[in-house]
Amino acid sequence: MGDFNRWDLAATPVQRMPDGRWTVSLELHHGHHQYLFVVDGKRVLDPNASSIARNDRNERVSLITVS
């Protein structure tokens, strides 16, 4: 979930691949996007995120830059 789907947990479901990885495909517009993974109901930072930022609630979120 992230700013790209208005932080809606159900808006962007992921799928489990046969090799065990989880995947989702999104088209994101140019700029910075804040997001979090939700694992077993808990919000989790992306360990491979390009950066960490703070959202409007001053919570830590993962950050990706699209150019």
PDB file of N, CA, C and O in Angstrom:
ATOM      1  N   MET A   1       0.850  -1.170   0.000  1.00  0.00           N
ATOM      2  CA  MET A   1       0.000   0.000   0.000  1.00  0.00           C
ATOM      3  C   MET A   1       0.894   1.230   0.000  1.00  0.00           C
ATOM      4  O   MET A   1       2.033   1.191   0.465  1.00  0.00           O
ATOM      5  N   GLY A   2       0.358   2.320  -0.529  1.00  0.00           N
ATOM      6  CA  GLY A   2       1.167   3.524  -0.584  1.00  0.00           C
ATOM      7  C   GLY A   2       0.381   4.715  -1.081  1.00  0.00           C
ATOM      8  O   GLY A   2      -0.837   4.654  -1.252  1.00  0.00           O
ATOM      9  N   ASP A   3       1.098   5.796  -1.307  1.00  0.00           N
ATOM     10  CA  ASP A   3       0.426   7.010  -1.770  1.00  0.00           C
ATOM     11  C   ASP A   3      -0.180   6.820  -3.162  1.00  0.00           C
ATOM     12  O   ASP A   3      -1.087   7.558  -3.544  1.00  0.00           O
ATOM     13  N   PHE A   4       0.307   5.849  -3.914  1.00  0.00           N
ATOM     14  CA  PHE A   4      -0.191   5.559  -5.258  1.00  0.00           C
ATOM     15  C   PHE A   4      -1.581   4.925  -5.251  1.00  0.00           C
ATOM     16  O   PHE A   4      -2.250   4.914  -6.285  1.00  0.00           O
ATOM     17  N   ASN A   5      -2.033   4.396  -4.110  1.00  0.00           N
ATOM     18  CA  ASN A   5      -3.382   3.826  -4.021  1.00  0.00           C
ATOM     19  C   ASN A   5      -4.136   4.354  -2.800  1.00  0.00           C
ATOM     20  O   ASN A   5      -5.038   3.707  -2.267  1.00  0.00           O
ATOM     21  N   ARG A   6      -3.732   5.553  -2.380  1.00  0.00           N
ATOM     22  CA  ARG A   6      -4.358   6.241  -1.240  1.00  0.00           C
ATOM     23  C   ARG A   6      -4.296   5.413   0.045  1.00  0.00           C
ATOM     24  O   ARG A   6      -5.202   5.463   0.876  1.00  0.00           O
ATOM     25  N   TRP A   7      -3.211   4.652   0.190  1.00  0.00           N
ATOM     26  CA  TRP A   7      -2.967   3.842   1.381  1.00  0.00           C
ATOM     27  C   TRP A   7      -4.073   2.822   1.645  1.00  0.00           C
ATOM     28  O   TRP A   7      -4.342   2.462   2.791  1.00  0.00           O
ATOM     29  N   ASP A   8      -4.708   2.364   0.567  1.00  0.00           N
ATOM     30  CA  ASP A   8      -5.787   1.380   0.658  1.00  0.00           C
ATOM     31  C   ASP A   8      -5.193  -0.028   0.617  1.00  0.00           C
ATOM     32  O   ASP A   8      -4.662  -0.460  -0.406  1.00  0.00           O
ATOM     33  N   LEU A   9      -5.288  -0.721   1.722  1.00  0.00           N
ATOM     34  CA  LEU A   9      -4.715  -2.056   1.853  1.00  0.00           C
ATOM     35  C   LEU A   9      -5.223  -3.031   0.794  1.00  0.00           C
ATOM     36  O   LEU A   9      -4.463  -3.879   0.326  1.00  0.00           O
ATOM     37  N   ALA A  10      -6.475  -2.924   0.414  1.00  0.00           N
ATOM     38  CA  ALA A  10      -7.071  -3.877  -0.526  1.00  0.00           C
ATOM     39  C   ALA A  10      -6.924  -3.471  -1.994  1.00  0.00           C
ATOM     40  O   ALA A  10      -7.248  -4.265  -2.877  1.00  0.00           O
ATOM     41  N   ALA A  11      -6.455  -2.278  -2.273  1.00  0.00           N
ATOM     42  CA  ALA A  11      -6.451  -1.757  -3.638  1.00  0.00           C
ATOM     43  C   ALA A  11      -5.411  -2.391  -4.558  1.00  0.00           C
ATOM     44  O   ALA A  11      -5.610  -2.430  -5.772  1.00  0.00           O
ATOM     45  N   THR A  12      -4.316  -2.883  -4.007  1.00  0.00           N
ATOM     46  CA  THR A  12      -3.231  -3.404  -4.844  1.00  0.00           C
ATOM     47  C   THR A  12      -2.767  -4.758  -4.304  1.00  0.00           C
ATOM     48  O   THR A  12      -1.703  -4.852  -3.692  1.00  0.00           O
ATOM     49  N   PRO A  13      -3.565  -5.805  -4.530  1.00  0.00           N
ATOM     50  CA  PRO A  13      -3.180  -7.120  -3.998  1.00  0.00           C
ATOM     51  C   PRO A  13      -1.955  -7.684  -4.724  1.00  0.00           C
ATOM     52  O   PRO A  13      -1.758  -7.441  -5.915  1.00  0.00           O
ATOM     53  N   VAL A  14      -1.157  -8.422  -4.001  1.00  0.00           N
ATOM     54  CA  VAL A  14       0.007  -9.079  -4.583  1.00  0.00           C
ATOM     55  C   VAL A  14      -0.305 -10.547  -4.823  1.00  0.00           C
ATOM     56  O   VAL A  14      -1.244 -11.094  -4.243  1.00  0.00           O
ATOM     57  N   GLN A  15       0.488 -11.184  -5.683  1.00  0.00           N
ATOM     58  CA  GLN A  15       0.293 -12.598  -5.989  1.00  0.00           C
ATOM     59  C   GLN A  15       1.556 -13.371  -5.657  1.00  0.00           C
ATOM     60  O   GLN A  15       2.669 -12.891  -5.870  1.00  0.00           O
ATOM     61  N   ARG A  16       1.371 -14.556  -5.141  1.00  0.00           N
ATOM     62  CA  ARG A  16       2.517 -15.420  -4.840  1.00  0.00           C
ATOM     63  C   ARG A  16       2.888 -16.203  -6.095  1.00  0.00           C
ATOM     64  O   ARG A  16       2.031 -16.799  -6.748  1.00  0.00           O
ATOM     65  N   MET A  17       4.159 -16.191  -6.415  1.00  0.00           N
ATOM     66  CA  MET A  17       4.672 -16.892  -7.584  1.00  0.00           C
ATOM     67  C   MET A  17       5.029 -18.330  -7.203  1.00  0.00           C
ATOM     68  O   MET A  17       5.207 -18.626  -6.021  1.00  0.00           O
ATOM     69  N   PRO A  18       5.136 -19.224  -8.186  1.00  0.00           N
ATOM     70  CA  PRO A  18       5.484 -20.621  -7.893  1.00  0.00           C
ATOM     71  C   PRO A  18       6.799 -20.774  -7.122  1.00  0.00           C
ATOM     72  O   PRO A  18       6.963 -21.734  -6.370  1.00  0.00           O
ATOM     73  N   ASP A  19       7.736 -19.837  -7.302  1.00  0.00           N
ATOM     74  CA  ASP A  19       9.016 -19.932  -6.598  1.00  0.00           C
ATOM     75  C   ASP A  19       8.965 -19.344  -5.181  1.00  0.00           C
ATOM     76  O   ASP A  19       9.981 -19.304  -4.487  1.00  0.00           O
ATOM     77  N   GLY A  20       7.766 -18.884  -4.751  1.00  0.00           N
ATOM     78  CA  GLY A  20       7.594 -18.372  -3.400  1.00  0.00           C
ATOM     79  C   GLY A  20       7.677 -16.863  -3.266  1.00  0.00           C
ATOM     80  O   GLY A  20       7.331 -16.316  -2.219  1.00  0.00           O
ATOM     81  N   ARG A  21       8.135 -16.173  -4.321  1.00  0.00           N
ATOM     82  CA  ARG A  21       8.193 -14.706  -4.273  1.00  0.00           C
ATOM     83  C   ARG A  21       6.793 -14.127  -4.385  1.00  0.00           C
ATOM     84  O   ARG A  21       5.887 -14.753  -4.934  1.00  0.00           O
ATOM     85  N   TRP A  22       6.630 -12.914  -3.852  1.00  0.00           N
ATOM     86  CA  TRP A  22       5.383 -12.167  -3.979  1.00  0.00           C
ATOM     87  C   TRP A  22       5.612 -11.047  -4.969  1.00  0.00           C
ATOM     88  O   TRP A  22       6.673 -10.422  -4.949  1.00  0.00           O
ATOM     89  N   THR A  23       4.636 -10.769  -5.848  1.00  0.00           N
ATOM     90  CA  THR A  23       4.847  -9.768  -6.882  1.00  0.00           C
ATOM     91  C   THR A  23       3.574  -8.979  -7.165  1.00  0.00           C
ATOM     92  O   THR A  23       2.457  -9.458  -6.966  1.00  0.00           O
ATOM     93  N   VAL A  24       3.784  -7.764  -7.633  1.00  0.00           N
ATOM     94  CA  VAL A  24       2.704  -6.916  -8.113  1.00  0.00           C
ATOM     95  C   VAL A  24       3.311  -5.992  -9.157  1.00  0.00           C
ATOM     96  O   VAL A  24       4.481  -5.624  -9.059  1.00  0.00           O
ATOM     97  N   SER A  25       2.528  -5.619 -10.144  1.00  0.00           N
ATOM     98  CA  SER A  25       3.009  -4.722 -11.191  1.00  0.00           C
ATOM     99  C   SER A  25       2.166  -3.453 -11.175  1.00  0.00           C
ATOM    100  O   SER A  25       0.937  -3.510 -11.203  1.00  0.00           O
ATOM    101  N   LEU A  26       2.845  -2.305 -11.129  1.00  0.00           N
ATOM    102  CA  LEU A  26       2.174  -1.014 -11.068  1.00  0.00           C
ATOM    103  C   LEU A  26       2.802  -0.053 -12.066  1.00  0.00           C
ATOM    104  O   LEU A  26       3.996  -0.138 -12.352  1.00  0.00           O
ATOM    105  N   GLU A  27       2.006   0.851 -12.588  1.00  0.00           N
ATOM    106  CA  GLU A  27       2.537   1.967 -13.350  1.00  0.00           C
ATOM    107  C   GLU A  27       2.507   3.180 -12.439  1.00  0.00           C
ATOM    108  O   GLU A  27       1.441   3.620 -12.009  1.00  0.00           O
ATOM    109  N   LEU A  28       3.675   3.715 -12.149  1.00  0.00           N
ATOM    110  CA  LEU A  28       3.783   4.874 -11.273  1.00  0.00           C
ATOM    111  C   LEU A  28       4.223   6.082 -12.079  1.00  0.00           C
ATOM    112  O   LEU A  28       5.064   5.963 -12.970  1.00  0.00           O
ATOM    113  N   HIS A  29       3.663   7.240 -11.775  1.00  0.00           N
ATOM    114  CA  HIS A  29       4.066   8.453 -12.476  1.00  0.00           C
ATOM    115  C   HIS A  29       5.400   8.955 -11.922  1.00  0.00           C
ATOM    116  O   HIS A  29       5.841   8.544 -10.848  1.00  0.00           O
ATOM    117  N   HIS A  30       6.015   9.835 -12.665  1.00  0.00           N
ATOM    118  CA  HIS A  30       7.305  10.427 -12.310  1.00  0.00           C
ATOM    119  C   HIS A  30       7.245  11.072 -10.927  1.00  0.00           C
ATOM    120  O   HIS A  30       6.266  11.737 -10.590  1.00  0.00           O
ATOM    121  N   GLY A  31       8.281  10.876 -10.136  1.00  0.00           N
ATOM    122  CA  GLY A  31       8.354  11.515  -8.822  1.00  0.00           C
ATOM    123  C   GLY A  31       8.689  10.537  -7.719  1.00  0.00           C
ATOM    124  O   GLY A  31       9.156   9.428  -7.979  1.00  0.00           O
ATOM    125  N   HIS A  32       8.449  10.949  -6.492  1.00  0.00           N
ATOM    126  CA  HIS A  32       8.721  10.139  -5.303  1.00  0.00           C
ATOM    127  C   HIS A  32       7.417   9.524  -4.816  1.00  0.00           C
ATOM    128  O   HIS A  32       6.372  10.174  -4.817  1.00  0.00           O
ATOM    129  N   HIS A  33       7.491   8.271  -4.402  1.00  0.00           N
ATOM    130  CA  HIS A  33       6.313   7.565  -3.904  1.00  0.00           C
ATOM    131  C   HIS A  33       6.640   6.909  -2.566  1.00  0.00           C
ATOM    132  O   HIS A  33       7.673   6.258  -2.412  1.00  0.00           O
ATOM    133  N   GLN A  34       5.742   7.092  -1.607  1.00  0.00           N
ATOM    134  CA  GLN A  34       5.870   6.477  -0.294  1.00  0.00           C
ATOM    135  C   GLN A  34       5.019   5.211  -0.263  1.00  0.00           C
ATOM    136  O   GLN A  34       3.926   5.166  -0.829  1.00  0.00           O
ATOM    137  N   TYR A  35       5.539   4.186   0.408  1.00  0.00           N
ATOM    138  CA  TYR A  35       4.799   2.915   0.472  1.00  0.00           C
ATOM    139  C   TYR A  35       5.271   2.078   1.654  1.00  0.00           C
ATOM    140  O   TYR A  35       6.306   2.347   2.262  1.00  0.00           O
ATOM    141  N   LEU A  36       4.490   1.072   1.952  1.00  0.00           N
ATOM    142  CA  LEU A  36       4.822   0.068   2.964  1.00  0.00           C
ATOM    143  C   LEU A  36       4.343  -1.286   2.468  1.00  0.00           C
ATOM    144  O   LEU A  36       3.392  -1.368   1.691  1.00  0.00           O
ATOM    145  N   PHE A  37       4.997  -2.340   2.916  1.00  0.00           N
ATOM    146  CA  PHE A  37       4.487  -3.689   2.724  1.00  0.00           C
ATOM    147  C   PHE A  37       3.602  -4.005   3.920  1.00  0.00           C
ATOM    148  O   PHE A  37       3.811  -3.477   5.012  1.00  0.00           O
ATOM    149  N   VAL A  38       2.620  -4.860   3.713  1.00  0.00           N
ATOM    150  CA  VAL A  38       1.808  -5.359   4.824  1.00  0.00           C
ATOM    151  C   VAL A  38       1.999  -6.873   4.857  1.00  0.00           C
ATOM    152  O   VAL A  38       1.593  -7.584   3.938  1.00  0.00           O
ATOM    153  N   VAL A  39       2.621  -7.348   5.924  1.00  0.00           N
ATOM    154  CA  VAL A  39       2.945  -8.763   6.076  1.00  0.00           C
ATOM    155  C   VAL A  39       2.250  -9.277   7.321  1.00  0.00           C
ATOM    156  O   VAL A  39       2.513  -8.811   8.429  1.00  0.00           O
ATOM    157  N   ASP A  40       1.366 -10.239   7.132  1.00  0.00           N
ATOM    158  CA  ASP A  40       0.602 -10.803   8.255  1.00  0.00           C
ATOM    159  C   ASP A  40      -0.071  -9.710   9.073  1.00  0.00           C
ATOM    160  O   ASP A  40      -0.108  -9.774  10.302  1.00  0.00           O
ATOM    161  N   GLY A  41      -0.609  -8.696   8.374  1.00  0.00           N
ATOM    162  CA  GLY A  41      -1.346  -7.625   9.019  1.00  0.00           C
ATOM    163  C   GLY A  41      -0.495  -6.521   9.623  1.00  0.00           C
ATOM    164  O   GLY A  41      -1.034  -5.566  10.182  1.00  0.00           O
ATOM    165  N   LYS A  42       0.823  -6.632   9.521  1.00  0.00           N
ATOM    166  CA  LYS A  42       1.719  -5.621  10.090  1.00  0.00           C
ATOM    167  C   LYS A  42       2.380  -4.814   8.975  1.00  0.00           C
ATOM    168  O   LYS A  42       2.808  -5.367   7.962  1.00  0.00           O
ATOM    169  N   ARG A  43       2.457  -3.508   9.176  1.00  0.00           N
ATOM    170  CA  ARG A  43       3.123  -2.635   8.219  1.00  0.00           C
ATOM    171  C   ARG A  43       4.633  -2.783   8.361  1.00  0.00           C
ATOM    172  O   ARG A  43       5.178  -2.710   9.462  1.00  0.00           O
ATOM    173  N   VAL A  44       5.301  -2.994   7.218  1.00  0.00           N
ATOM    174  CA  VAL A  44       6.732  -3.288   7.216  1.00  0.00           C
ATOM    175  C   VAL A  44       7.434  -2.433   6.173  1.00  0.00           C
ATOM    176  O   VAL A  44       6.942  -2.279   5.055  1.00  0.00           O
ATOM    177  N   LEU A  45       8.583  -1.878   6.537  1.00  0.00           N
ATOM    178  CA  LEU A  45       9.402  -1.151   5.569  1.00  0.00           C
ATOM    179  C   LEU A  45      10.011  -2.125   4.571  1.00  0.00           C
ATOM    180  O   LEU A  45      10.264  -3.283   4.902  1.00  0.00           O
ATOM    181  N   ASP A  46      10.244  -1.660   3.359  1.00  0.00           N
ATOM    182  CA  ASP A  46      10.899  -2.444   2.324  1.00  0.00           C
ATOM    183  C   ASP A  46      12.409  -2.427   2.596  1.00  0.00           C
ATOM    184  O   ASP A  46      13.019  -1.358   2.559  1.00  0.00           O
ATOM    185  N   PRO A  47      13.024  -3.581   2.866  1.00  0.00           N
ATOM    186  CA  PRO A  47      14.459  -3.589   3.144  1.00  0.00           C
ATOM    187  C   PRO A  47      15.301  -3.182   1.938  1.00  0.00           C
ATOM    188  O   PRO A  47      16.475  -2.844   2.087  1.00  0.00           O
ATOM    189  N   ASN A  48      14.707  -3.214   0.741  1.00  0.00           N
ATOM    190  CA  ASN A  48      15.424  -2.833  -0.477  1.00  0.00           C
ATOM    191  C   ASN A  48      14.998  -1.466  -1.011  1.00  0.00           C
ATOM    192  O   ASN A  48      15.314  -1.122  -2.149  1.00  0.00           O
ATOM    193  N   ALA A  49      14.293  -0.694  -0.209  1.00  0.00           N
ATOM    194  CA  ALA A  49      13.832   0.633  -0.646  1.00  0.00           C
ATOM    195  C   ALA A  49      15.024   1.537  -0.942  1.00  0.00           C
ATOM    196  O   ALA A  49      16.096   1.386  -0.356  1.00  0.00           O
ATOM    197  N   SER A  50      14.818   2.476  -1.860  1.00  0.00           N
ATOM    198  CA  SER A  50      15.894   3.411  -2.183  1.00  0.00           C
ATOM    199  C   SER A  50      16.147   4.384  -1.037  1.00  0.00           C
ATOM    200  O   SER A  50      17.239   4.938  -0.914  1.00  0.00           O
ATOM    201  N   SER A  51      15.128   4.590  -0.196  1.00  0.00           N
ATOM    202  CA  SER A  51      15.278   5.503   0.938  1.00  0.00           C
ATOM    203  C   SER A  51      14.118   5.304   1.907  1.00  0.00           C
ATOM    204  O   SER A  51      13.150   4.605   1.607  1.00  0.00           O
ATOM    205  N   ILE A  52      14.237   5.931   3.071  1.00  0.00           N
ATOM    206  CA  ILE A  52      13.176   5.945   4.073  1.00  0.00           C
ATOM    207  C   ILE A  52      12.753   7.405   4.251  1.00  0.00           C
ATOM    208  O   ILE A  52      13.594   8.302   4.293  1.00  0.00           O
ATOM    209  N   ALA A  53      11.439   7.632   4.355  1.00  0.00           N
ATOM    210  CA  ALA A  53      10.910   8.988   4.532  1.00  0.00           C
ATOM    211  C   ALA A  53       9.923   8.972   5.696  1.00  0.00           C
ATOM    212  O   ALA A  53       9.715   7.941   6.335  1.00  0.00           O
ATOM    213  N   ARG A  54       9.331  10.110   5.955  1.00  0.00           N
ATOM    214  CA  ARG A  54       8.272  10.237   6.961  1.00  0.00           C
ATOM    215  C   ARG A  54       7.008  10.683   6.255  1.00  0.00           C
ATOM    216  O   ARG A  54       7.043  11.594   5.429  1.00  0.00           O
ATOM    217  N   ASN A  55       5.880  10.040   6.577  1.00  0.00           N
ATOM    218  CA  ASN A  55       4.609  10.433   5.977  1.00  0.00           C
ATOM    219  C   ASN A  55       3.986  11.586   6.756  1.00  0.00           C
ATOM    220  O   ASN A  55       4.617  12.145   7.653  1.00  0.00           O
ATOM    221  N   ASP A  56       2.756  11.938   6.418  1.00  0.00           N
ATOM    222  CA  ASP A  56       2.057  13.053   7.066  1.00  0.00           C
ATOM    223  C   ASP A  56       1.832  12.825   8.565  1.00  0.00           C
ATOM    224  O   ASP A  56       1.636  13.777   9.321  1.00  0.00           O
ATOM    225  N   ARG A  57       1.863  11.568   8.983  1.00  0.00           N
ATOM    226  CA  ARG A  57       1.676  11.233  10.406  1.00  0.00           C
ATOM    227  C   ARG A  57       3.015  11.065  11.130  1.00  0.00           C
ATOM    228  O   ARG A  57       3.062  10.626  12.279  1.00  0.00           O
ATOM    229  N   ASN A  58       4.091  11.421  10.442  1.00  0.00           N
ATOM    230  CA  ASN A  58       5.454  11.306  10.962  1.00  0.00           C
ATOM    231  C   ASN A  58       5.874   9.852  11.176  1.00  0.00           C
ATOM    232  O   ASN A  58       6.748   9.567  11.995  1.00  0.00           O
ATOM    233  N   GLU A  59       5.241   8.924  10.427  1.00  0.00           N
ATOM    234  CA  GLU A  59       5.603   7.512  10.485  1.00  0.00           C
ATOM    235  C   GLU A  59       6.657   7.234   9.416  1.00  0.00           C
ATOM    236  O   GLU A  59       6.646   7.848   8.350  1.00  0.00           O
ATOM    237  N   ARG A  60       7.554   6.317   9.704  1.00  0.00           N
ATOM    238  CA  ARG A  60       8.559   5.917   8.718  1.00  0.00           C
ATOM    239  C   ARG A  60       7.899   5.104   7.610  1.00  0.00           C
ATOM    240  O   ARG A  60       7.107   4.202   7.881  1.00  0.00           O
ATOM    241  N   VAL A  61       8.229   5.427   6.363  1.00  0.00           N
ATOM    242  CA  VAL A  61       7.723   4.729   5.201  1.00  0.00           C
ATOM    243  C   VAL A  61       8.865   4.525   4.211  1.00  0.00           C
ATOM    244  O   VAL A  61       9.854   5.257   4.233  1.00  0.00           O
ATOM    245  N   SER A  62       8.723   3.535   3.352  1.00  0.00           N
ATOM    246  CA  SER A  62       9.695   3.309   2.292  1.00  0.00           C
ATOM    247  C   SER A  62       9.476   4.330   1.182  1.00  0.00           C
ATOM    248  O   SER A  62       8.370   4.838   0.999  1.00  0.00           O
ATOM    249  N   LEU A  63      10.534   4.621   0.452  1.00  0.00           N
ATOM    250  CA  LEU A  63      10.458   5.640  -0.598  1.00  0.00           C
ATOM    251  C   LEU A  63      11.081   5.086  -1.869  1.00  0.00           C
ATOM    252  O   LEU A  63      12.154   4.483  -1.839  1.00  0.00           O
ATOM    253  N   ILE A  64      10.394   5.298  -2.987  1.00  0.00           N
ATOM    254  CA  ILE A  64      10.925   4.951  -4.303  1.00  0.00           C
ATOM    255  C   ILE A  64      10.835   6.189  -5.186  1.00  0.00           C
ATOM    256  O   ILE A  64       9.875   6.955  -5.102  1.00  0.00           O
ATOM    257  N   THR A  65      11.837   6.377  -6.028  1.00  0.00           N
ATOM    258  CA  THR A  65      11.864   7.494  -6.952  1.00  0.00           C
ATOM    259  C   THR A  65      11.718   6.954  -8.364  1.00  0.00           C
ATOM    260  O   THR A  65      12.455   6.057  -8.774  1.00  0.00           O
ATOM    261  N   VAL A  66      10.763   7.503  -9.106  1.00  0.00           N
ATOM    262  CA  VAL A  66      10.530   7.100 -10.489  1.00  0.00           C
ATOM    263  C   VAL A  66      10.930   8.264 -11.385  1.00  0.00           C
ATOM    264  O   VAL A  66      10.469   9.391 -11.207  1.00  0.00           O
ATOM    265  N   SER A  67      11.797   7.971 -12.354  1.00  0.00           N
ATOM    266  CA  SER A  67      12.214   9.050 -13.269  1.00  0.00           C
ATOM    267  C   SER A  67      11.896   8.705 -14.704  1.00  0.00           C
ATOM    268  O   SER A  67      12.176   9.496 -15.606  1.00  0.00           O
TER     269      SER A  67
END
